[in-house]
Amino acid sequence: MNAALLKKIDKKKKELDQKRPFSTHMVKTLREHLIVEWTYHSNAIEENTLTLSETKVVLEGITVGGVNGHRKIITYGQEKSPQFASLLPFRR
């Protein structure tokens, strides 16, 4: 990594630290956002064609285009990582 990038990362980290401690609501919101992002990217690697918005909808338990098979794909992606699975506050 170059020095400019490391300085930028340090600056962002300091900004983040100034906002601590996070409220319960903020932690929940961040966790849910990360779960959607991680699931989307994990499944994209597996050639799933769901969009980020569709991934979020499927995680909430709603089928996309009348196809419930996407749920199995997303569940498979989540269960690849035990740490990830333990973070799921709205898993069904």
C-alpha positions as CSV (number, residue, x, y, z in Angstrom):
1,M,0.0,0.0,0.0
2,N,1.2,3.5,-0.6
3,A,1.6,6.1,2.1
4,A,-1.2,8.3,0.8
5,L,-3.7,5.5,1.1
6,L,-2.5,4.6,4.6
7,K,-3.0,8.2,5.7
8,K,-6.5,8.3,4.2
9,I,-7.3,5.1,6.1
10,D,-5.9,6.5,9.4
11,K,-8.0,9.7,8.9
12,K,-11.2,7.7,8.4
13,K,-10.4,5.5,11.4
14,K,-10.0,8.6,13.6
15,E,-13.3,10.0,12.4
16,L,-15.0,6.7,13.1
17,D,-13.5,6.5,16.6
18,Q,-14.8,10.0,17.4
19,K,-18.3,8.7,16.9
20,R,-17.9,5.8,19.4
21,P,-19.7,4.4,21.3
22,F,-22.3,3.6,18.7
23,S,-25.9,3.5,19.7
24,T,-27.8,0.2,19.7
25,H,-29.7,1.3,16.7
26,M,-26.5,2.2,14.8
27,V,-25.0,-1.2,15.5
28,K,-28.1,-3.0,14.4
29,T,-28.3,-0.9,11.2
30,L,-24.6,-1.4,10.4
31,R,-24.8,-5.1,11.0
32,E,-27.9,-5.5,8.7
33,H,-26.2,-3.4,6.0
34,L,-23.0,-5.5,6.2
35,I,-25.0,-8.8,6.1
36,V,-26.7,-7.7,2.9
37,E,-23.4,-6.6,1.3
38,W,-21.5,-9.7,2.4
39,T,-24.3,-12.0,1.1
40,Y,-24.6,-10.2,-2.2
41,H,-20.8,-10.3,-2.9
42,S,-20.5,-13.9,-1.7
43,N,-23.3,-15.0,-4.0
44,A,-22.1,-13.0,-6.9
45,I,-18.9,-15.0,-6.7
46,E,-21.1,-18.1,-7.1
47,E,-22.6,-16.5,-10.2
48,N,-25.9,-15.6,-8.6
49,T,-27.5,-12.8,-10.7
50,L,-29.5,-11.1,-7.9
51,T,-29.0,-7.4,-7.5
52,L,-28.1,-5.9,-4.2
53,S,-31.7,-4.8,-3.7
54,E,-33.0,-8.3,-4.6
55,T,-30.6,-9.9,-2.1
56,K,-31.9,-7.6,0.6
57,V,-35.5,-8.6,-0.2
58,V,-34.7,-12.3,-0.2
59,L,-33.0,-12.0,3.1
60,E,-36.2,-10.5,4.5
61,G,-38.0,-13.6,3.4
62,I,-39.7,-12.3,0.2
63,T,-39.3,-14.2,-3.1
64,V,-38.0,-12.4,-6.1
65,G,-39.8,-12.9,-9.4
66,G,-41.8,-15.7,-7.8
67,V,-38.7,-17.8,-7.4
68,N,-37.9,-19.1,-3.9
69,G,-34.8,-20.9,-5.0
70,H,-32.7,-17.8,-4.5
71,R,-33.2,-18.3,-0.8
72,K,-31.3,-21.6,-0.9
73,I,-28.4,-19.9,-2.8
74,I,-28.2,-17.1,-0.3
75,T,-28.4,-19.5,2.7
76,Y,-25.6,-21.5,1.2
77,G,-23.4,-18.4,0.9
78,Q,-24.1,-17.4,4.5
79,E,-23.4,-20.8,5.9
80,K,-19.9,-20.9,4.4
81,S,-18.8,-18.7,7.2
82,P,-19.7,-19.6,10.8
83,Q,-18.7,-16.0,11.9
84,F,-21.1,-14.6,9.3
85,A,-24.0,-16.9,10.3
86,S,-23.6,-15.8,14.0
87,L,-24.2,-12.1,12.9
88,L,-27.6,-12.7,11.4
89,P,-30.2,-10.7,13.4
90,F,-33.0,-11.2,11.0
91,R,-32.3,-14.7,9.7
92,R,-35.4,-16.9,9.3
